[in-house]
Amino acid sequence: MAVHPSLVSVVVMGPLTRVADATIRGYQRYLSPRKGWNCAHLVAHGGRSCSAEVRRIIAARGVLGGAVPTAVRLFACYQAAALLARTDVQGVCCCGGIPIPFRF
């Protein structure tokens, strides 16, 4: 008997995974919009924010199985933040060797 494709992606979450998912969802909805900056990994590399990626990891692997991939992602975000801090342009946009001042 074939399984309908829409049912393949359904993940049954345990209680710890549901709590973690709800916590991340609350962070995304209430805290993240108010903090004043974006995820460094998202800004540097595109793709998903760390909270969205960790939420996906936890949904797929559970809290315990997702611990190592989550730590790897957060370390990559730390490295992206350091990269952005080193390359932060303030006051001048360098386009092809021609500095173009701008104001906010």
Phi and psi in radians as a Rosetta constraint file:
Dihedral C 1 N 2 CA 2 C 2 CIRCULARHARMONIC -1.432 0.35
Dihedral N 2 CA 2 C 2 N 3 CIRCULARHARMONIC 2.552 0.35
Dihedral C 2 N 3 CA 3 C 3 CIRCULARHARMONIC -1.673 0.35
Dihedral N 3 CA 3 C 3 N 4 CIRCULARHARMONIC 2.349 0.35
Dihedral C 3 N 4 CA 4 C 4 CIRCULARHARMONIC -1.078 0.35
Dihedral N 4 CA 4 C 4 N 5 CIRCULARHARMONIC 2.362 0.35
Dihedral C 4 N 5 CA 5 C 5 CIRCULARHARMONIC -0.982 0.35
Dihedral N 5 CA 5 C 5 N 6 CIRCULARHARMONIC -0.548 0.35
Dihedral C 5 N 6 CA 6 C 6 CIRCULARHARMONIC -1.210 0.35
Dihedral N 6 CA 6 C 6 N 7 CIRCULARHARMONIC -0.357 0.35
Dihedral C 6 N 7 CA 7 C 7 CIRCULARHARMONIC -1.525 0.35
Dihedral N 7 CA 7 C 7 N 8 CIRCULARHARMONIC -0.245 0.35
Dihedral C 7 N 8 CA 8 C 8 CIRCULARHARMONIC -1.158 0.35
Dihedral N 8 CA 8 C 8 N 9 CIRCULARHARMONIC -0.633 0.35
Dihedral C 8 N 9 CA 9 C 9 CIRCULARHARMONIC -1.495 0.35
Dihedral N 9 CA 9 C 9 N 10 CIRCULARHARMONIC -0.030 0.35
Dihedral C 9 N 10 CA 10 C 10 CIRCULARHARMONIC -1.254 0.35
Dihedral N 10 CA 10 C 10 N 11 CIRCULARHARMONIC 2.190 0.35
Dihedral C 10 N 11 CA 11 C 11 CIRCULARHARMONIC -1.956 0.35
Dihedral N 11 CA 11 C 11 N 12 CIRCULARHARMONIC 2.239 0.35
Dihedral C 11 N 12 CA 12 C 12 CIRCULARHARMONIC -1.529 0.35
Dihedral N 12 CA 12 C 12 N 13 CIRCULARHARMONIC 2.012 0.35
Dihedral C 12 N 13 CA 13 C 13 CIRCULARHARMONIC -1.645 0.35
Dihedral N 13 CA 13 C 13 N 14 CIRCULARHARMONIC 2.382 0.35
Dihedral C 13 N 14 CA 14 C 14 CIRCULARHARMONIC -1.334 0.35
Dihedral N 14 CA 14 C 14 N 15 CIRCULARHARMONIC 3.024 0.35
Dihedral C 14 N 15 CA 15 C 15 CIRCULARHARMONIC -1.074 0.35
Dihedral N 15 CA 15 C 15 N 16 CIRCULARHARMONIC -0.697 0.35
Dihedral C 15 N 16 CA 16 C 16 CIRCULARHARMONIC -1.166 0.35
Dihedral N 16 CA 16 C 16 N 17 CIRCULARHARMONIC -0.689 0.35
Dihedral C 16 N 17 CA 17 C 17 CIRCULARHARMONIC -1.163 0.35
Dihedral N 17 CA 17 C 17 N 18 CIRCULARHARMONIC -0.686 0.35
Dihedral C 17 N 18 CA 18 C 18 CIRCULARHARMONIC -1.111 0.35
Dihedral N 18 CA 18 C 18 N 19 CIRCULARHARMONIC -0.720 0.35
Dihedral C 18 N 19 CA 19 C 19 CIRCULARHARMONIC -1.123 0.35
Dihedral N 19 CA 19 C 19 N 20 CIRCULARHARMONIC -0.786 0.35
Dihedral C 19 N 20 CA 20 C 20 CIRCULARHARMONIC -1.085 0.35
Dihedral N 20 CA 20 C 20 N 21 CIRCULARHARMONIC -0.755 0.35
Dihedral C 20 N 21 CA 21 C 21 CIRCULARHARMONIC -1.093 0.35
Dihedral N 21 CA 21 C 21 N 22 CIRCULARHARMONIC -0.771 0.35
Dihedral C 21 N 22 CA 22 C 22 CIRCULARHARMONIC -1.131 0.35
Dihedral N 22 CA 22 C 22 N 23 CIRCULARHARMONIC -0.643 0.35
Dihedral C 22 N 23 CA 23 C 23 CIRCULARHARMONIC -1.141 0.35
Dihedral N 23 CA 23 C 23 N 24 CIRCULARHARMONIC -0.796 0.35
Dihedral C 23 N 24 CA 24 C 24 CIRCULARHARMONIC -1.149 0.35
Dihedral N 24 CA 24 C 24 N 25 CIRCULARHARMONIC -0.724 0.35
Dihedral C 24 N 25 CA 25 C 25 CIRCULARHARMONIC -1.061 0.35
Dihedral N 25 CA 25 C 25 N 26 CIRCULARHARMONIC -0.726 0.35
Dihedral C 25 N 26 CA 26 C 26 CIRCULARHARMONIC -1.100 0.35
Dihedral N 26 CA 26 C 26 N 27 CIRCULARHARMONIC -0.739 0.35
Dihedral C 26 N 27 CA 27 C 27 CIRCULARHARMONIC -1.026 0.35
Dihedral N 27 CA 27 C 27 N 28 CIRCULARHARMONIC -0.826 0.35
Dihedral C 27 N 28 CA 28 C 28 CIRCULARHARMONIC -1.094 0.35
Dihedral N 28 CA 28 C 28 N 29 CIRCULARHARMONIC -0.647 0.35
Dihedral C 28 N 29 CA 29 C 29 CIRCULARHARMONIC -1.444 0.35
Dihedral N 29 CA 29 C 29 N 30 CIRCULARHARMONIC -0.706 0.35
Dihedral C 29 N 30 CA 30 C 30 CIRCULARHARMONIC -1.876 0.35
Dihedral N 30 CA 30 C 30 N 31 CIRCULARHARMONIC -0.676 0.35
Dihedral C 30 N 31 CA 31 C 31 CIRCULARHARMONIC -1.616 0.35
Dihedral N 31 CA 31 C 31 N 32 CIRCULARHARMONIC -0.849 0.35
Dihedral C 31 N 32 CA 32 C 32 CIRCULARHARMONIC -0.977 0.35
Dihedral N 32 CA 32 C 32 N 33 CIRCULARHARMONIC -0.768 0.35
Dihedral C 32 N 33 CA 33 C 33 CIRCULARHARMONIC -1.133 0.35
Dihedral N 33 CA 33 C 33 N 34 CIRCULARHARMONIC -0.341 0.35
Dihedral C 33 N 34 CA 34 C 34 CIRCULARHARMONIC -1.733 0.35
Dihedral N 34 CA 34 C 34 N 35 CIRCULARHARMONIC -0.116 0.35
Dihedral C 34 N 35 CA 35 C 35 CIRCULARHARMONIC -1.387 0.35
Dihedral N 35 CA 35 C 35 N 36 CIRCULARHARMONIC -0.381 0.35
Dihedral C 35 N 36 CA 36 C 36 CIRCULARHARMONIC 1.664 0.35
Dihedral N 36 CA 36 C 36 N 37 CIRCULARHARMONIC 0.032 0.35
Dihedral C 36 N 37 CA 37 C 37 CIRCULARHARMONIC -2.610 0.35
Dihedral N 37 CA 37 C 37 N 38 CIRCULARHARMONIC 2.872 0.35
Dihedral C 37 N 38 CA 38 C 38 CIRCULARHARMONIC -1.716 0.35
Dihedral N 38 CA 38 C 38 N 39 CIRCULARHARMONIC 2.899 0.35
Dihedral C 38 N 39 CA 39 C 39 CIRCULARHARMONIC -1.025 0.35
Dihedral N 39 CA 39 C 39 N 40 CIRCULARHARMONIC 2.247 0.35
Dihedral C 39 N 40 CA 40 C 40 CIRCULARHARMONIC -1.093 0.35
Dihedral N 40 CA 40 C 40 N 41 CIRCULARHARMONIC -0.661 0.35
Dihedral C 40 N 41 CA 41 C 41 CIRCULARHARMONIC -1.122 0.35
Dihedral N 41 CA 41 C 41 N 42 CIRCULARHARMONIC -0.721 0.35
Dihedral C 41 N 42 CA 42 C 42 CIRCULARHARMONIC -1.091 0.35
Dihedral N 42 CA 42 C 42 N 43 CIRCULARHARMONIC -0.793 0.35
Dihedral C 42 N 43 CA 43 C 43 CIRCULARHARMONIC -1.147 0.35
Dihedral N 43 CA 43 C 43 N 44 CIRCULARHARMONIC -0.761 0.35
Dihedral C 43 N 44 CA 44 C 44 CIRCULARHARMONIC -1.327 0.35
Dihedral N 44 CA 44 C 44 N 45 CIRCULARHARMONIC -0.630 0.35
Dihedral C 44 N 45 CA 45 C 45 CIRCULARHARMONIC -2.123 0.35
Dihedral N 45 CA 45 C 45 N 46 CIRCULARHARMONIC -0.183 0.35
Dihedral C 45 N 46 CA 46 C 46 CIRCULARHARMONIC 1.364 0.35
Dihedral N 46 CA 46 C 46 N 47 CIRCULARHARMONIC -2.909 0.35
Dihedral C 46 N 47 CA 47 C 47 CIRCULARHARMONIC 1.406 0.35
Dihedral N 47 CA 47 C 47 N 48 CIRCULARHARMONIC -2.483 0.35
Dihedral C 47 N 48 CA 48 C 48 CIRCULARHARMONIC -1.616 0.35
Dihedral N 48 CA 48 C 48 N 49 CIRCULARHARMONIC 2.692 0.35
Dihedral C 48 N 49 CA 49 C 49 CIRCULARHARMONIC -1.218 0.35
Dihedral N 49 CA 49 C 49 N 50 CIRCULARHARMONIC 2.862 0.35
Dihedral C 49 N 50 CA 50 C 50 CIRCULARHARMONIC -1.109 0.35
Dihedral N 50 CA 50 C 50 N 51 CIRCULARHARMONIC -0.684 0.35
Dihedral C 50 N 51 CA 51 C 51 CIRCULARHARMONIC -1.126 0.35
Dihedral N 51 CA 51 C 51 N 52 CIRCULARHARMONIC -0.690 0.35
Dihedral C 51 N 52 CA 52 C 52 CIRCULARHARMONIC -1.167 0.35
Dihedral N 52 CA 52 C 52 N 53 CIRCULARHARMONIC -0.707 0.35
Dihedral C 52 N 53 CA 53 C 53 CIRCULARHARMONIC -1.194 0.35
Dihedral N 53 CA 53 C 53 N 54 CIRCULARHARMONIC -0.739 0.35
Dihedral C 53 N 54 CA 54 C 54 CIRCULARHARMONIC -1.132 0.35
Dihedral N 54 CA 54 C 54 N 55 CIRCULARHARMONIC -0.668 0.35
Dihedral C 54 N 55 CA 55 C 55 CIRCULARHARMONIC -1.071 0.35
Dihedral N 55 CA 55 C 55 N 56 CIRCULARHARMONIC -0.720 0.35
Dihedral C 55 N 56 CA 56 C 56 CIRCULARHARMONIC -1.147 0.35
Dihedral N 56 CA 56 C 56 N 57 CIRCULARHARMONIC -0.766 0.35
Dihedral C 56 N 57 CA 57 C 57 CIRCULARHARMONIC -1.058 0.35
Dihedral N 57 CA 57 C 57 N 58 CIRCULARHARMONIC -0.817 0.35
Dihedral C 57 N 58 CA 58 C 58 CIRCULARHARMONIC -1.154 0.35
Dihedral N 58 CA 58 C 58 N 59 CIRCULARHARMONIC -0.660 0.35
Dihedral C 58 N 59 CA 59 C 59 CIRCULARHARMONIC -1.127 0.35
Dihedral N 59 CA 59 C 59 N 60 CIRCULARHARMONIC -0.633 0.35
Dihedral C 59 N 60 CA 60 C 60 CIRCULARHARMONIC -1.417 0.35
Dihedral N 60 CA 60 C 60 N 61 CIRCULARHARMONIC -0.634 0.35
Dihedral C 60 N 61 CA 61 C 61 CIRCULARHARMONIC -2.022 0.35
Dihedral N 61 CA 61 C 61 N 62 CIRCULARHARMONIC -0.213 0.35
Dihedral C 61 N 62 CA 62 C 62 CIRCULARHARMONIC 1.505 0.35
Dihedral N 62 CA 62 C 62 N 63 CIRCULARHARMONIC 2.986 0.35
Dihedral C 62 N 63 CA 63 C 63 CIRCULARHARMONIC -1.157 0.35
Dihedral N 63 CA 63 C 63 N 64 CIRCULARHARMONIC -0.856 0.35
Dihedral C 63 N 64 CA 64 C 64 CIRCULARHARMONIC -1.222 0.35
Dihedral N 64 CA 64 C 64 N 65 CIRCULARHARMONIC -0.771 0.35
Dihedral C 64 N 65 CA 65 C 65 CIRCULARHARMONIC -1.198 0.35
Dihedral N 65 CA 65 C 65 N 66 CIRCULARHARMONIC -0.398 0.35
Dihedral C 65 N 66 CA 66 C 66 CIRCULARHARMONIC -1.642 0.35
Dihedral N 66 CA 66 C 66 N 67 CIRCULARHARMONIC 0.015 0.35
Dihedral C 66 N 67 CA 67 C 67 CIRCULARHARMONIC -1.089 0.35
Dihedral N 67 CA 67 C 67 N 68 CIRCULARHARMONIC -0.831 0.35
Dihedral C 67 N 68 CA 68 C 68 CIRCULARHARMONIC -1.197 0.35
Dihedral N 68 CA 68 C 68 N 69 CIRCULARHARMONIC -0.850 0.35
Dihedral C 68 N 69 CA 69 C 69 CIRCULARHARMONIC -1.059 0.35
Dihedral N 69 CA 69 C 69 N 70 CIRCULARHARMONIC -0.578 0.35
Dihedral C 69 N 70 CA 70 C 70 CIRCULARHARMONIC -1.152 0.35
Dihedral N 70 CA 70 C 70 N 71 CIRCULARHARMONIC -0.777 0.35
Dihedral C 70 N 71 CA 71 C 71 CIRCULARHARMONIC -1.095 0.35
Dihedral N 71 CA 71 C 71 N 72 CIRCULARHARMONIC -0.691 0.35
Dihedral C 71 N 72 CA 72 C 72 CIRCULARHARMONIC -1.097 0.35
Dihedral N 72 CA 72 C 72 N 73 CIRCULARHARMONIC -0.769 0.35
Dihedral C 72 N 73 CA 73 C 73 CIRCULARHARMONIC -1.130 0.35
Dihedral N 73 CA 73 C 73 N 74 CIRCULARHARMONIC -0.765 0.35
Dihedral C 73 N 74 CA 74 C 74 CIRCULARHARMONIC -1.166 0.35
Dihedral N 74 CA 74 C 74 N 75 CIRCULARHARMONIC -0.593 0.35
Dihedral C 74 N 75 CA 75 C 75 CIRCULARHARMONIC -1.173 0.35
Dihedral N 75 CA 75 C 75 N 76 CIRCULARHARMONIC -0.690 0.35
Dihedral C 75 N 76 CA 76 C 76 CIRCULARHARMONIC -1.096 0.35
Dihedral N 76 CA 76 C 76 N 77 CIRCULARHARMONIC -0.621 0.35
Dihedral C 76 N 77 CA 77 C 77 CIRCULARHARMONIC -1.175 0.35
Dihedral N 77 CA 77 C 77 N 78 CIRCULARHARMONIC -0.710 0.35
Dihedral C 77 N 78 CA 78 C 78 CIRCULARHARMONIC -1.033 0.35
Dihedral N 78 CA 78 C 78 N 79 CIRCULARHARMONIC -0.781 0.35
Dihedral C 78 N 79 CA 79 C 79 CIRCULARHARMONIC -1.137 0.35
Dihedral N 79 CA 79 C 79 N 80 CIRCULARHARMONIC -0.669 0.35
Dihedral C 79 N 80 CA 80 C 80 CIRCULARHARMONIC -1.127 0.35
Dihedral N 80 CA 80 C 80 N 81 CIRCULARHARMONIC -0.682 0.35
Dihedral C 80 N 81 CA 81 C 81 CIRCULARHARMONIC -1.112 0.35
Dihedral N 81 CA 81 C 81 N 82 CIRCULARHARMONIC -0.712 0.35
Dihedral C 81 N 82 CA 82 C 82 CIRCULARHARMONIC -1.136 0.35
Dihedral N 82 CA 82 C 82 N 83 CIRCULARHARMONIC -0.711 0.35
Dihedral C 82 N 83 CA 83 C 83 CIRCULARHARMONIC -1.070 0.35
Dihedral N 83 CA 83 C 83 N 84 CIRCULARHARMONIC -0.817 0.35
Dihedral C 83 N 84 CA 84 C 84 CIRCULARHARMONIC -1.117 0.35
Dihedral N 84 CA 84 C 84 N 85 CIRCULARHARMONIC -0.649 0.35
Dihedral C 84 N 85 CA 85 C 85 CIRCULARHARMONIC -1.146 0.35
Dihedral N 85 CA 85 C 85 N 86 CIRCULARHARMONIC -0.631 0.35
Dihedral C 85 N 86 CA 86 C 86 CIRCULARHARMONIC -1.283 0.35
Dihedral N 86 CA 86 C 86 N 87 CIRCULARHARMONIC -0.507 0.35
Dihedral C 86 N 87 CA 87 C 87 CIRCULARHARMONIC -1.866 0.35
Dihedral N 87 CA 87 C 87 N 88 CIRCULARHARMONIC 0.239 0.35
Dihedral C 87 N 88 CA 88 C 88 CIRCULARHARMONIC -1.164 0.35
Dihedral N 88 CA 88 C 88 N 89 CIRCULARHARMONIC 2.106 0.35
Dihedral C 88 N 89 CA 89 C 89 CIRCULARHARMONIC -1.687 0.35
Dihedral N 89 CA 89 C 89 N 90 CIRCULARHARMONIC 2.227 0.35
Dihedral C 89 N 90 CA 90 C 90 CIRCULARHARMONIC -2.200 0.35
Dihedral N 90 CA 90 C 90 N 91 CIRCULARHARMONIC 2.024 0.35
Dihedral C 90 N 91 CA 91 C 91 CIRCULARHARMONIC 1.589 0.35
Dihedral N 91 CA 91 C 91 N 92 CIRCULARHARMONIC -0.343 0.35
Dihedral C 91 N 92 CA 92 C 92 CIRCULARHARMONIC -2.429 0.35
Dihedral N 92 CA 92 C 92 N 93 CIRCULARHARMONIC 2.336 0.35
Dihedral C 92 N 93 CA 93 C 93 CIRCULARHARMONIC -1.811 0.35
Dihedral N 93 CA 93 C 93 N 94 CIRCULARHARMONIC 2.080 0.35
Dihedral C 93 N 94 CA 94 C 94 CIRCULARHARMONIC -1.613 0.35
Dihedral N 94 CA 94 C 94 N 95 CIRCULARHARMONIC 1.897 0.35
Dihedral C 94 N 95 CA 95 C 95 CIRCULARHARMONIC -2.030 0.35
Dihedral N 95 CA 95 C 95 N 96 CIRCULARHARMONIC 1.821 0.35
Dihedral C 95 N 96 CA 96 C 96 CIRCULARHARMONIC 1.095 0.35
Dihedral N 96 CA 96 C 96 N 97 CIRCULARHARMONIC 0.583 0.35
Dihedral C 96 N 97 CA 97 C 97 CIRCULARHARMONIC 1.498 0.35
Dihedral N 97 CA 97 C 97 N 98 CIRCULARHARMONIC -0.045 0.35
Dihedral C 97 N 98 CA 98 C 98 CIRCULARHARMONIC -1.838 0.35
Dihedral N 98 CA 98 C 98 N 99 CIRCULARHARMONIC 1.924 0.35
Dihedral C 98 N 99 CA 99 C 99 CIRCULARHARMONIC -1.237 0.35
Dihedral N 99 CA 99 C 99 N 100 CIRCULARHARMONIC 2.249 0.35
Dihedral C 99 N 100 CA 100 C 100 CIRCULARHARMONIC -2.069 0.35
Dihedral N 100 CA 100 C 100 N 101 CIRCULARHARMONIC 1.906 0.35
Dihedral C 100 N 101 CA 101 C 101 CIRCULARHARMONIC -1.205 0.35
Dihedral N 101 CA 101 C 101 N 102 CIRCULARHARMONIC 2.601 0.35
Dihedral C 101 N 102 CA 102 C 102 CIRCULARHARMONIC -2.497 0.35
Dihedral N 102 CA 102 C 102 N 103 CIRCULARHARMONIC 2.816 0.35
Dihedral C 102 N 103 CA 103 C 103 CIRCULARHARMONIC -2.253 0.35
Dihedral N 103 CA 103 C 103 N 104 CIRCULARHARMONIC 2.670 0.35
